């Protein structure tokens, strides 16, 4: 933006630039329209006669005035208490001016990622404790992945690789998305503070597109199941054994009543789909684990969410990968069926899936029970 003529001599330049912190043309136009009135106001204020202005310091101070509140707070803290009493950040001379210049110099091209993170965390103390904790966790994870380096050397590829590695290491997709947003906020702060020209985290959240927590869930290996059963309490042990030998979803397990588990069969009346309402032969390995009074629940958890959380806590106690969740027991059952060479239509019938265009109806009640019982008994674990 062009600097007004009365201010050009003091500022030592005819134009001044302000990063808008985005590569999106639409977003840049929006931010520009918001920034221009404030810049004009600041130009008018700084055009007033004031003794002792240093052109270089003035440029830095004007840059700080244009920064968001959190970036300005860092600069004010670095400059010292003398600046807080001034109508604007300027009008500094003597020791205060020297301190301001040293502080601004420390925010130059040589600042490291660790130093910038520390400054950013000091700048957000007005946010809620949880917001501060989220920012701290995300930035410390970024630092651990990339190592300390000059902030200007942090690239989009670095940030994208960090997010990808976090997901691959078993971090929940929701956590990775939170970290991405925190990195973008940190980058925006660094741009506003004049530490960077472009936000290296902008757009890196795209690497998470196509990832799905569901895709990271996988079947248990036998050694993982053995480790898990060592830490389970008796009730969760019973439920887990039923789950890996039946492929029932969490809500289906909790929907079972005593009347649904008679004569060696499991009748699923409550399911999220029509195909999910099915009859499954009970595996011989879980004989005696499904007994309950006719209208009493077979398992006692109040909600599927509570059950899933209890299961995830057990997974952590067993030091197993975070990607292993209660739904992994369903994947385990399906994987063992495939390993045993069971036909896809029978697998679909047992899992409560609908497969279009197959010869055998996929509703379990219409599939021959003898075939289904043989398929279920083919599921074997070394646990």
FIBATI-553254 format. One record per atom (N, C-alpha, C, O): x, y, z. Coordinates in steps of 0.2 Angstrom, whole numbers, plus 5000, padded with zeros to 4 digits. Layout:
% residues N
XYZ...
% end
This chain:
% residues 383
500449945000500050005000500450065000501050065003500350124996500650184996500650215003500150225006501250245005501350275011501150355009501450375004500750385013500650455012501250495012501750485016501250545008501950585007502150615013502750615014501750645018502050675024502450625028502850635032502250555027502550505031503150475028503550435031503250485021503750445018504450455020504850415021504650525022505250535024505450505031505950475032504950505035505050475042505150395041505550365045504650375037504650295036505250275032505450215033505550315028506050295023505850255018506250215014505250255016504950215010504350235008503950275011504150225001503550254998502950204999502450224998503150145000502550095001502750045007503250045009502250015009502249965015501849905013501249915010502049855015501749785013501549755020501849765025500949725019500749685025500449615022500049615018500749565025500549495023499849485025499649495031499449455021498749435022498749365025498249335027499349325025499349265028498949205025498649165028498849215018498449155015498649155007498849205004498549105004498649094997498049094993498049094987497449094996496849094993496649174991496649214995496549174984496349244982495749274985495749334987495249234985494649254988494749274996494449324998495049234999495149255006495649315007495549355011496149315003496549375003496249445001496349495005495749444997495349504995494949515001494849575003494649465005494249485011494649515016494449565019495249485017495649515023495949585021496049625025496049595014496249655012495749715014495949765016495149695012494649745013494549755021494349815022494649715025494649725032495249765035495149805039495849755031496449785034496549855032496749895035496249875026496449935023496149995027496550045028495549995030495350055034495750065040495950115042496050005043496450015049497150035047497450075051497350015042498050045040498050115038498450155040497450145035497350215034497350255041497650305041496950225046496950255052497650265055497850315058498050205055498650215058499150265054499550295057499050265048499450315044499350385046499750425047498650395047498450465050498750475057498950535058498750425061499050435068499750445068500050495071500150405064500850415063501150475060501650495060500650505056500850565052500950625056501250675054500750625063500750675067501450695069501950645069501650755070502350775072502550745079502150755084503050705079503250675085504050675085504350655080504350695091505150705091505450635092505150585095506050625089506450565091506250505087506350445090505850505082505650445078506250415074506650455071506350355075506850325071506550285065506050245066506750295059506350265053506350195053505850165052506850155055506850085055506450065061506050015060506450095067506050075072505250095071504850055072505150145067504450165065504150115061503650095062504550085056504350035052504149975056503649945054504549955060504449895064503849905069503449865070503749965072503249985076502549985072502049955074502550005066501950005062501749935060501149925060502249895059502149825057501749795063501349755062502049805069501749775075501049805076500549765078500949865075500249895075499749855071499149855073499949835065499549805060499449735062499049695059499849705067499749635069499149625073498849665076498949555073498349545078498549555085499149565086498149545089498249565096498749515099499149535103498749455098499149405101499949415099500349415103500049435092500749455090500949525093501549525095500449565094500649635097500849625104501249665106500449575107500649565114501349545115501649565120501649505111502349485112502749535111503249545114502649585106503049635104503049685110503649715112502449695113502449745119502849715125503149755128502749655126503149625131503849625130504249645135504149615124504849615123505049685124505649705126504649735121504949805121504949835129505449865130504549805133504649825140504049875142503649895138503949885149503449915152503449995149502850025150503950025147503950095145503550105140503250155139503450055135503050065129502250055131501850085127502150025137501450015138501050085140500450085139501450135142501150195144501050245138500750295139501350225133501350275127500650265123500350205123500350315120499750305116499750255111499250225109500350255108500450195103501150165105501450195109501350115101501950085102502550135101503150115104502550185098503050225096503250275102503050265107503550335100503750385104504250355110504150375115504650315107505150285112505850315110506050325104506250335115506950355114507350325120507150305125508050335119508450315125508450245126508350205121508550225132508550145133507950115131507950055129507350145131506750105129506750095122506550045119506950145118507050135111507550085109507450045104508150085113508650035111508349965113508449915110507949955119507649895120507149865115507149815114506749915112506349905107506649875101506449825098507249905099507549885093507849815094507849775090508149805100508449735102507949685101508049625099507349695104506749655104506549635097506449575095506449685093506249675086506849645082506649595078507449655084507949615080507949545082508149505078507749525088507749455090507249425087507249355087506749455084506149425080506349425073505849425069506949425071507149425064507249355061506949315063507649355055507649295052507949235055507949175053508349255061508749195064508349165070508649115073507749185071507349155076507249085074507049065069507249035079507148965078506448945080506048985082506248885077505648865078505448855086504948875088505948835090505848825097505648895100505248905104506048945098505949015101505349045099504949075103505149035093504449055090503949025094503449055096503948965095503448925099503348955106502848965108503948965109503948995116503649055116503249075120503749105111503449165111502749165109502349205112502549115105501849115103501449085109500849115111501749045113501349015119501249075124500749075128501749115125501749175129501149225127500849255131501049225120500649275118499849255118499449295117499749185120499049165120498849155127498349115128499149185132498949175139498249195140497949175145497949235136497249255137496749205135496149215136496949155131496449105129496349055135496649065140495849015134495648965139496248915140496648905136496248885146496748835147496748785143497248755141496148755141496148705136496448725129496748685126496248785127496548815121497248815121497648795116497548845126498248845127498548775127499148765124498248725130498548665131498548625124499048595122498048645120497948615113498548645109498848605105498648705109499148735105499848715108500248695103499948705114500648685117500748615114501248595112500248565115500348495113500448495105500948455103500148525101500248525094500948555092501248515088501148605095501748635093502348595095502848595092502248575101502848525104502848465100503448445099502348435098502348385093502648395087503048355084502548455084502848475078503648485079504048465075503848515084504548525086504848455086505448455084504548415090504848345091504948315084505448275083504448325079504548285073505048325068505448285065505048385068505548425063506248435067506748445063506248435073506848465077506848535076506548565072507348565080507348645080507748665074508248635072507548715071507848745065507648815064507148835068507948855060507748925059507048925057506848885052506648965059505948965058505848975050505348945048506249015047506149025040506248965036506048965030506548905039506648845035506048795036506148745033505548815040505048775040504548775034504348835032504448715031504148715025503448685025503248655030503048695020502348655020502548585020502148545023503048555016503148485016503348465023503148405025503648505027503848485034503148475038503048425042502748515038502148515042501648455039501348425043501648455032501248395030501548325032501148285033502148325032502448255034502348245041502248185043502348295045502248285052501548265053501448215057501048295050500348265051500248195048499848155051500548185042500448115040500748065044500548005045501348085047501648035052501248025058501247965061500948075060500548075066499948025065499847985070499648025060499047975058499347905057499047855060499947905054500247835053500447805060500447745061500647845065500847825071500247805076500347785081499647815073499047795077498647855080498147835084498847915079498447965082497747975078497647955073497247985082496647995080496548045074496948095075496148035070496048085064495848155067496048205065495448155072495148215075495748255078495848315078496248215081496848245084497248275079497548335080497348245074497748265068497448335065497848375063496848335065496448395062496548455067496648505065496548435073496648485078497348515078497448575078497848475077498548495077498648535070498948585071498248515065498348555059498048625060498448675058497548635063497248705064497648745069497748805068497948705074498448745078499048765075499348825076499348725070499848745066499748805062500148845061499148805059498948865055498848925059499148975057498648915065498548975069499249005071499349065071499748955072500448975074500749015068501049065069500648985062500949015056500649085055501049125053500049095056499649155055499949205060500149265058500049185066500449235071501149245069501349305069501549205066502149215064502249265058502649305058501749255054501749305048501549375050501849425048501049375055500849445057501349475061501449535061501749435065502349465069502949475064503449505067502949465058503449485054504049425054504549445051503849375057504349315057504449275050504949255049503849275047503849235041503449275036503049325037503549265029503249295024502549255022502049285020502649195023502049145021501949095027502449075030501349075027501149035033501348965030500948935025501748925033501948855030501448805032501548755029500948825036500448775038499848775034499448735034499748835030499148845026499048795021499548775017498448765021498348715016498548645018498448595014498948635023499248565024498748515027498848455027498248545029497648495032497448455026497048405027497548475020497348435014497648365014497348315011498148355017498448285017498048235021498148175021497648265026497148225030496548205026496148155028496448235020495848215016495948145013496448125011495448105014495448035012495647985018495547925017495948015023496047975029495447965032494948015032495347915036494747895039494947855045495247805044494647875051494847835057494647755056494947715058494047755052493847685050494347645046494447585047494747675042495247645038495847625042496147575040495947655047496547635052496347575056496847545059495747565057495547505061495747445057495647435051495947395061496147335057496047275062495847285068496147215059496047155063496547145068497147165067496347115074496847095079497247035077497046995073497947035078498346975077498246935084498046965089498446875083498346825089498746855095498546845101499346875094499746895100499446955103499546965109499146995099498847055102498247035106498147065111497846995104497246965108497546935114497146945119498046895114498346865120498546925125498346915131498846975123499047025127498447065130498447085136497947075126497347105128496947065133496747095138496847005132496546965137496846965144496546945149497446975144497846975150497647035155497747035161497347085152497247145156496447155156496247205160496047115153495347125154495047105160495247055163494547145163494147115168493647065166493547055160493447025170493046965168492446985163492346945159492047035165491447055161491647075154491347055149492247115153492447135147492747085143492747075137493147035147493446975144492846935140492946915134492246925144491746885141491446915135491346885130491346985135491047015129491547015123491347005118492247025125492647025119492746955116492846955110492646905120492746835117492046825112492146795107491546845114490946845110491046885104490846865098491346945105491346995099491846965093491646965088492446935095492846905090492646845087492846825082492146805090491846745087491146755084490846715082490946825084490246835081490246895076489846895072490746935077490746995073490247045074490047095070489947045080489347095082489647165083490247165086489247215081489447285082489347295090488947255093489547355092489547365099488747375101488547345106488347405097487647415099487247355098486847345102487547305094487147245093487347195099486847165102487947205102488047165108487647185114487447145117487547255114487247285120486447275119486047275124486247255113485547245112485347175113484747165113485747135114485547065115485247055122485447085127484747015122484346995128484446915128484546885124484246895134484246815135483846775130484046725128483346805128482846775123483246765116482946735112483746805115484046815108484646755108484846755102484746725113485346675113485146605115485446585120484646585112484346515113484546465108484646485102484646405110484746345105485346355100485346335094485846385103486446385099486446445094486846435089486046485094485946545089485946605093485746615099486246655089486146725091485746765086485846775080485146795089484646825085484846905086484746925092484946935081485147005081484547045079484347045073484147075083483547115082483647185081483247215077484147215084484347285084484947295080485447275083484947325075485547345071485347405067484847425066485947435064485847495061485647495054485447545051485547435051485347425044484847365044484847325049484447355039484047305038484347235038484247185040484947235034485347175033485647155039485847095040485747205044486047185050485647145055485847115060484947145054484547105058484547035055484347015050484946995059485146925056485146875062485046885068485246815060485346755064486046725063486246715057486446715068487146695068487146635072486946635078487446575070487546525074488146535079488646565077488046525085488546535091489046495090489046425090489646515090490346475090490346435096490146455101490646375095490746335101491146365106491146345112491646405104492046435109491746485114492046505119491146505112490746555117490146515120489746555122490146455120489546415123489646435131490146425134489046455133488946465140489146545142489046565148489346585137489546655138488946695137488946755138488346675134487846715132487246705136486646725134487246675142486646655146486446715150486846755153485746725150485446785154484746765154484446725150484346795159483646785159483346815153483646855149482746795151482446805145482446885143482646895137482246925147482246995146482847035148482847095148483247005151483847035154484447045149484447005144484747105149485347105144485847055146486047045151486147035140486746985141487347025143487746995147487447085141488047125143487747195147487247215145488147215152487847265156488047335155487947385159488447355149488647425148488047465147487547445143487947525149487347575148487347595140486747595138487947605137487947635131488547605127488947585130488447605120488947585116489647625117490147605116489547695118490047735119490447715125491047715125490047705131490447685137490847615136491347615139490547575132490847505131491547525127492047495128491447565122492047575117492647605121493147595120492447655126492947685130493247635135493847645135492847595138493147545142493647495138494147485141493447485132493847435128494547475126495047445126494447535124495047575122495547585128496147585127495247595134495747595140496047535141496647535143495747475140496047415140496647405135497147375136496547425129497047425124497647465126498147445125497547525129498147565131498447525137499047525137498147495141498447455147498847395144499347385147498647375138499047315135499547335131499947295128499647405130500147435126500147415119500547405115499447415116499347395109499247465105499147515108499347455099499247515095498547555096498047515096498547615095497947655096497347635091496747645092497547615085497147595080496647535081496247525078496847505086496447445088495947465093496047485098495347455091494747475094494247425095494347365092493647435098493147375099492947355092492847295091492847395087492647375080493147335077493047295072493747335079494347285077494147215078494347175074493747205083493547135084493047105078493047055076492647155076492247135070492647125064492547075060493247165063493647155057494047085058494147055053494147075064494547005066494146945064494346905060493446955065493046895063492946895056493046835053492846945052492846945045493446925042493446885037494046945045494646925042494746845043495046815038494646825048494646745049494246715045494346655042493646735043493146705038493446705031493446655028493746755030494146765023494746715023494846685018495046715028495646665028495446595028495846555025494846575030494646515030494346495023494046435022494246545019494046535012493246535012492946505007492946565016492246565016491946615011492246665009491446595007491146635002490946705004490746705009491046754999490946825001490146825003490046875007489746795000489046805002488846775009488446805012489246725011489146695018489446745023489146755028490046775021490346825025489846885026489746905032489546905021489046965021488546945025488246985029488246885025487646865029487846865036487446885040488446845038488646835045488746905048488646915054489046955044489247015046488647065046488647125048488147045042487547095041487647145036487447205037487947125031488047175025487647155019487347095019487547195015487147185009487547185003487947235002487547124999487947124993487547114987487147064987487447164983487047164977487247104972487847104971486847074969487047034963487346964965487646934961487246944971487446874973486946824973486346844973487146764972486546714972486246694978485646694978486646694983486346684990486146744993486446794993485546744996485246804999485746825005485946775009485846885006486346905011486046905018486346915023485346905019485046905025485146835029484946785026485446845035485646775038485046735039485146665038484446755040483946705041483746675035483346615035483946695029483846665023484346615020484346575016484946625024485546585022485446515026485246515031485646465022485646395026486046395032486646405032485746375038486046385044486646335044487146345048486646275041487146225041487746255038488346245041487746295033488246325029488546375034489146385035488146415037488346465041488746445048489246475050488446385050488746355056489446335055489946345059489546305049490146275047490646335046491246335047490446395043490846455042491046485049491646495049490646485053490746515060491246475063491746495066491246405063491646365067492346365063492846345066492446385057493046395054493446445057494046455055493146495060493546545064493946525069493646495074494546525069495046495075495546555077495746585072495646555083496146595086496646555090496446505093497246575091497746545095497846595101498346635102497246595105497246635111497146595118497146625123
% end
